[in-house]
Amino acid sequence: MQKITLFFSILFLAVSCGVKTTQSLLSDGDYDGAINRAVEGLKTKKDSKGKQDYVYLLEEAFAKAKDRDLRNLELLEKEKNPVNYERIYNTYIQLNNRQEKIRPLLPLPLLKLGKNASFPFDNYTDRIISSKNDLSKYLYDNAQVLLKSKNKLDFRKAYDDLAYLESINPNYKNAKKLMDDALFKGTDFVNVYATNETQMIIPKQLQNDLLDISTYGLDDKWTVYHSLKQKNVVYDYGLVINFRDIAISPEQIKEKEFIKEKQVKDGEKTLLDSKGKPVKDSAGNVIKVDNLITIRANIYEFRQFKSCLVTAKVDYIDLKSNQLMQTFPVSSEYVFENIYSTYRGDKNACDQSYWNYFGKRAVAFPNNEQMVYDTGEDLKAKLKNIIVRNRFR
């Protein structure tokens, strides 16, 4: 019995909070918010006494929302300004959608009054079609005007208008073809290439990797990068990877000798007192302790080392004016290192983590070209970061 009482108490609180929220939305003028909240509350047990507040609030919110929209429409239509066509169309859609949201709940009884709540619905089909046609023509005509511009931002606006037109009125005239034209005309095309100011030959494979823009994932809706120029494309910007310096260290082998010592257990021995006599426990037994000995190893360590530092800069160029827009320094270092060791004595004197070096041997140093190429992955990551953080517009 207590569980049932608790359940209904929680249910009552939930309904009460929902009603207060709906009342608050209605008071704030958020009529559609109040409608949504009331509809949600009436999805179950809509005819029950506990849901009557929702019915009254829904009736009031619907009436006020409809009245507001119709008054707005009257003003917008009287102005006869084509700029208003989108608002007019969306308002009629809103009026219709609001009715369809409530329709499945009807009838909704007002128990005290002995009648059903009033929701005067209208047929907005003709006005939706008419306003959609007006809006479609306006969007189409406006896009055609924008496509005659020489400004890429106007082409992008035309594309957005045509995309919206296609969403509300698919296959309207030749809107799809005009969208393709607007997309091409509104796109910034960027030519990516490399220059070499160093005294060294840059490995061809490194240049190809750096200029393989397809692996960067940089293209977006309005920016396309090409490392190979394409016919019939007028490039707006240049992105130049300018190699400034390549510093390669000499091949080095450094030797180091050091000693490692460690105490380890080697059996047991009798514990002796200060006089050299065996120490016994309370039972008279001789006490034994660990016999610790010191082990030692002479380590001969060899370290092969070679490094390569590639310094470059990334230039952003406006190809229309042939002006440098901005420049970013970038550098990458690759280090070749091989450590190997030999020992004399007991290798257990060393930590086991060091033992791997005992199994290694000297290896051939990479040549200079390979060293330059091995900087590529880091250089590519830094280049991508620069481009991502610094778009052309």
Buried (B, 14 or more C-beta within 10 A) or exposed (E): EEEEEEEEEEEEEEBEEBBEBBBEBBEEEBBBBBBBBBBEBBEEEBEEEBBBBBBBBBBBBBBBBBEBBEEBBEEBEEEEEBEBBBBBBEBBBBBBEBBEBBEEBEEBBBEEEEEEBEBEBEEBEEBBEEBBBBBBBBBBEBBBEBBEEEEBEBBBBBBBBBBBBBEBBEEBEEBBEBBEBBBBBBBBBBBBBBEBEBEBEBBEEBBEBBBEBEEBEBBEEBBBBBBEEEEEEEBBBBBBBBBBEBEBEEEEEEEEEEEBEBEEEEEEEEEEEEEEEEEEEEEEEEEEEEEEEEBEBEBEBBBBBBBBBBBBBBBBBEBEEEEEBEEBEBBBEBEBEBBBBEBEBBBBBBEEEBEEBEEEEEEEBBEBBEBBBBBBEBBBEBBBEBBEEEEBE
